[in-house]
């Protein structure tokens, strides 16, 4: 995933996918950063906006 982002850093989908990969690796902070970058590039990116909002909500026990 990181290679895809390096190849095309202006692709919001690449950043969104990196966020998904990072959250699966339990790297919440890195996932949030990737989704924030996707939103910076494309403020209407619904997938990144939704994912970022979910990581802001309180964690479930």
Backbone bond lengths (Angstrom), bond angles and torsions (degrees), N, CA, C in turn:
res aa  C-N    CA-C-N  psi(-1)  N-CA   C-N-CA  omega(-1)  CA-C   N-CA-C  phi
1 X - - - 1.445 - - 1.529 111.73 -
2 X 1.307 116.31 -43.77 1.466 118.73 -179.29 1.519 111.34 -59.62
3 X 1.327 116.59 -34.90 1.458 119.63 -179.58 1.530 110.38 -66.29
4 X 1.315 117.02 -38.24 1.462 120.44 178.91 1.519 110.07 -63.89
5 X 1.316 117.19 -41.97 1.466 121.45 178.97 1.529 110.26 -64.58
6 X 1.325 116.69 -39.92 1.478 119.93 178.49 1.518 111.43 -66.23
7 X 1.326 116.02 -35.78 1.468 119.65 -178.94 1.525 111.36 -71.27
8 X 1.330 116.69 -33.87 1.463 120.15 -178.16 1.531 109.14 -143.64
9 X 1.334 116.99 76.48 1.466 120.55 -176.21 1.530 114.07 -66.52
10 X 1.313 117.50 -9.46 1.457 120.70 178.66 1.521 113.44 -94.53
11 X 1.320 117.20 7.23 1.465 121.83 -178.16 1.528 110.02 -94.62
12 X 1.328 117.92 107.39 1.456 119.75 -178.10 1.526 113.26 -63.80
13 X 1.337 117.31 -29.36 1.466 119.89 178.45 1.525 111.17 -66.74
14 X 1.313 116.56 -36.16 1.468 119.99 177.69 1.529 109.71 -63.73
15 X 1.323 116.94 -41.88 1.468 120.80 178.66 1.532 110.85 -66.91
16 X 1.322 116.25 -39.04 1.461 119.80 177.64 1.525 110.52 -62.35
17 X 1.323 116.35 -44.38 1.460 120.53 179.27 1.521 111.79 -64.90
18 X 1.315 116.60 -36.19 1.460 120.06 176.05 1.528 109.63 -63.54
19 X 1.319 117.03 -40.69 1.460 120.87 176.37 1.513 111.88 -59.52
20 X 1.316 116.73 -43.07 1.462 121.07 178.48 1.525 110.44 -62.45
21 X 1.329 116.14 -44.29 1.469 120.19 179.09 1.529 110.69 -61.39
22 X 1.327 116.39 -42.41 1.468 119.92 -178.16 1.529 112.18 -68.48
23 X 1.317 118.17 -37.81 1.460 119.36 -179.94 1.529 109.60 -68.44
24 X 1.317 117.18 -33.97 1.471 120.45 176.13 1.520 111.80 -66.47
25 X 1.328 115.57 -26.86 1.467 120.89 177.08 1.526 111.24 -88.58
26 X 1.336 115.58 6.35 1.468 122.70 -179.12 1.531 112.16 63.30
27 X 1.330 115.95 32.20 1.456 122.82 177.20 1.525 107.66 -105.76
28 X 1.324 115.23 72.01 1.461 123.48 -172.80 1.534 112.82 -57.78
29 X 1.317 116.69 -45.66 1.466 120.38 -177.85 1.528 110.86 -62.95
30 X 1.327 116.81 -43.65 1.464 120.64 178.93 1.524 111.20 -67.13
31 X 1.323 117.26 -36.81 1.461 121.19 177.82 1.521 110.05 -62.98
32 X 1.328 116.32 -46.46 1.461 120.49 179.67 1.527 110.79 -60.54
33 X 1.329 116.91 -40.49 1.464 120.63 178.35 1.518 112.43 -62.40
34 X 1.329 116.05 -39.89 1.468 120.28 179.00 1.523 110.30 -66.27
35 X 1.324 117.06 -43.04 1.468 119.71 179.78 1.526 111.26 -67.80
36 X 1.315 116.60 -35.69 1.474 119.26 177.01 1.526 110.10 -63.85
37 X 1.313 117.29 -38.63 1.463 121.29 177.71 1.532 110.11 -65.76
38 X 1.329 117.79 -41.49 1.462 120.83 177.71 1.530 110.34 -59.98
39 X 1.317 116.83 -40.14 1.462 121.50 -179.71 1.524 110.99 -72.23
40 X 1.307 116.73 -33.99 1.469 120.41 176.12 1.531 110.17 -61.27
41 X 1.321 116.35 -40.96 1.459 121.72 179.93 1.529 110.68 -73.78
42 X 1.331 115.69 -42.91 1.471 121.79 -177.14 1.527 108.88 -134.44
43 X 1.345 117.02 89.77 1.463 120.66 -176.37 1.526 115.05 -57.52
44 X 1.310 118.64 -17.53 1.455 121.68 179.45 1.518 113.79 -99.07
45 X 1.311 117.77 12.90 1.462 122.06 -177.75 1.525 109.67 -69.26
46 X 1.324 115.81 97.75 1.464 121.76 -174.42 1.527 113.17 -61.63
47 X 1.327 117.02 -38.91 1.465 119.21 -178.64 1.522 110.66 -64.38
48 X 1.320 117.29 -44.58 1.456 120.68 -179.52 1.529 110.79 -69.84
49 X 1.326 117.18 -40.08 1.464 120.53 178.01 1.523 110.96 -60.99
50 X 1.319 116.34 -44.06 1.463 121.20 179.78 1.528 111.30 -65.01
51 X 1.326 115.95 -46.22 1.465 119.90 -179.51 1.524 111.06 -62.66
52 X 1.316 116.66 -42.29 1.459 120.51 179.32 1.528 110.48 -64.33
53 X 1.312 117.00 -41.55 1.468 120.90 178.82 1.527 110.64 -62.55
54 X 1.301 117.06 -39.35 1.480 120.54 179.67 1.514 111.45 -65.92
55 X 1.313 118.04 -32.17 1.467 119.45 -179.90 1.523 111.14 -79.04
56 X 1.329 117.56 -14.47 1.467 121.06 176.85 1.522 111.63 -83.04
57 X 1.336 116.28 -23.57 1.449 119.01 -177.45 1.531 109.85 -71.13
58 X 1.321 115.92 152.97 1.465 119.11 -178.83 1.521 110.67 -59.02
59 X 1.302 115.42 144.98 1.466 120.07 178.81 1.514 109.21 -71.90
60 X 1.311 113.11 146.23 1.461 118.88 177.62 1.525 109.79 -82.88
61 X 1.311 116.48 146.85 1.482 118.88 179.07 1.504 113.28 -64.41
